[in-house]
Amino acid sequence: MFESRPELIKVFSNFDSKDVSELRDSRLLHDHALRVMATVEAVISQLEDMPEVAKTLKEVGEVHRRYNVPHDLFQANIYVCFCF
């Protein structure tokens, strides 16, 4: 993601001072990726209960809002994670 869109590093305050090549070994980025995959897994396991899916995604959205992640970026990432 950061190689194709390096401007996105600025969204991650923990990473914005790092070079893209440094992020491959970043524990923080690894932990974030694990949380993303846990969310994907949770949503998949809840597919029979759409109100629960909506609740999970709303919670994730609220966390990202507190970090000032641009709405369009977050929305695009949700689409990529769950529509492909």
C-alpha positions as CSV (number, residue, x, y, z in Angstrom):
1,M,0.0,0.0,0.0
2,F,2.7,2.5,1.0
3,E,4.8,1.7,-2.1
4,S,2.0,2.4,-4.5
5,R,0.6,5.4,-2.4
6,P,3.5,6.7,-0.3
7,E,1.3,9.7,0.8
8,L,-0.7,7.3,2.9
9,I,2.2,7.0,5.4
10,K,1.1,10.4,6.8
11,V,-2.2,8.9,7.9
12,F,-0.3,6.6,10.3
13,S,1.4,8.9,12.8
14,N,3.6,6.1,14.0
15,F,5.0,5.6,10.5
16,D,5.2,9.1,8.9
17,S,8.8,9.6,9.8
18,K,9.9,6.3,8.3
19,D,11.0,5.3,4.9
20,V,8.8,2.8,3.1
21,S,11.6,0.2,3.1
22,E,11.8,0.4,6.9
23,L,8.2,-0.5,7.3
24,R,8.6,-4.1,6.2
25,D,10.1,-5.0,9.6
26,S,7.9,-2.6,11.6
27,R,6.3,-4.4,14.6
28,L,3.7,-1.6,14.7
29,L,2.7,-2.2,11.1
30,H,2.7,-6.0,11.7
31,D,0.4,-5.5,14.7
32,H,-1.9,-3.3,12.7
33,A,-2.1,-5.8,9.9
34,L,-3.1,-8.5,12.4
35,R,-5.9,-6.3,13.7
36,V,-7.1,-5.7,10.2
37,M,-7.2,-9.4,9.5
38,A,-8.9,-10.1,12.8
39,T,-11.6,-7.6,11.8
40,V,-12.0,-9.3,8.4
41,E,-12.3,-12.7,10.1
42,A,-14.9,-11.3,12.6
43,V,-17.0,-9.8,9.8
44,I,-16.8,-13.1,7.8
45,S,-17.9,-15.1,10.9
46,Q,-20.9,-12.6,11.4
47,L,-22.2,-12.7,7.8
48,E,-25.4,-14.4,8.9
49,D,-26.0,-11.5,11.3
50,M,-25.8,-8.2,9.3
51,P,-26.6,-6.0,12.3
52,E,-23.6,-7.4,14.0
53,V,-21.5,-6.8,10.9
54,A,-22.7,-3.2,10.9
55,K,-21.8,-2.9,14.6
56,T,-18.3,-4.2,14.1
57,L,-17.6,-2.0,11.1
58,K,-19.0,1.0,12.9
59,E,-16.7,0.4,15.8
60,V,-13.7,0.1,13.5
61,G,-14.8,3.3,11.8
62,E,-15.0,5.1,15.1
63,V,-11.5,4.1,16.0
64,H,-10.3,5.4,12.6
65,R,-12.2,8.6,13.0
66,R,-10.4,9.3,16.3
67,Y,-7.1,9.0,14.4
68,N,-8.4,11.4,11.7
69,V,-8.2,8.9,8.9
70,P,-9.8,10.5,5.9
71,H,-13.3,9.2,5.3
72,D,-12.7,8.5,1.7
73,L,-9.6,6.5,2.4
74,F,-11.3,4.4,5.1
75,Q,-14.3,3.8,3.0
76,A,-12.1,2.7,0.1
77,N,-10.2,0.3,2.3
78,I,-13.4,-1.3,3.7
79,Y,-14.6,-1.8,0.1
80,V,-11.3,-3.5,-0.9
81,C,-11.3,-5.7,2.2
82,F,-14.9,-6.9,1.9
83,C,-15.9,-6.6,-1.7
84,F,-13.1,-8.5,-3.4
